[in-house]
Amino acid sequence: MSVVVSVEKPEAGTGPAVGERLRMRRRELKMTLQEVADTAGFSVGFISQIERGITVPSLTSLVAVCRALKTEMGSFFQTPRVDAPVTRHEGRPVYAVGGTPGNTVSYERLSASFPGNVLRSTLIHEPPGFRSEPMSHEGEEIYFVVAGSVTLEIDGECTILEAGDSAHFPSTLTHVTWNHTNEPATIFHTCTMDVFGDGELSAPAEQSLVVKRSAARRSAPKPLKTTRSKSSG
């Protein structure tokens, strides 16, 4: 696999870390942690942990926080840009937003950027135990498990997806993924939300995200509540 590179902007080591820059932007807007949390749809603790570098959020969560701060994701993060219609496995950079090797979510960008494109696709590599923040947003998305196994929770209902299983649903439903296993998982993910930060918003940043935190889901999904997908037998 390719070497994992940071998507922080500016280059790592030449300026404050992502969390610190987010804090600076929040203070520039004179917003409290509670205001950012309420707007982005997350808990105050989650926003605080991002700012302090304790938690590394997913790309989708980062988009939510950036929109809450009324700024484009590209102002803080620079993901690899793909202009060619074809990508090769040996030529795709594997990138991550902070974290330490082996203990962070990494991505491979698959979809290209061109005028009018609406699909954003990535290979997501989730380490054991990783759990994304519950959220909802505009559009729709598809998860296809390439390797490993993950729990997908949609509006409080959990389903275990194993290699070869998929799910397609409106992104307006509150959803969260959790690698409940002791092995890494790889997911082919496609959505219509601009998780790369190089597209055009269809509405002002503060209006284009419909994020809500599931009040009933503040801890990791419980295996006993899950049901296996039909294809996993």
Secondary structure, DSSP 8 states (H G I E B T S, - for coil): ---EEE-BSS-TTSS--HHHHHHHHHHHTT--HHHHHHHHTS-HHHHHHHHTTS----HHHHHHHHHHTTS-GGGTB------SS---TTT--EEESSS-TTSS-EEEE-S---TT---EEEEEEE-TT-B---B--SSEEEEEEEESEEEEEETTEEEEEETT-EEEEETTS-EEEE--SSS-EEEEEEESS--SS-S--SS-TTTS------TT--S---GGG-EE-GGG-
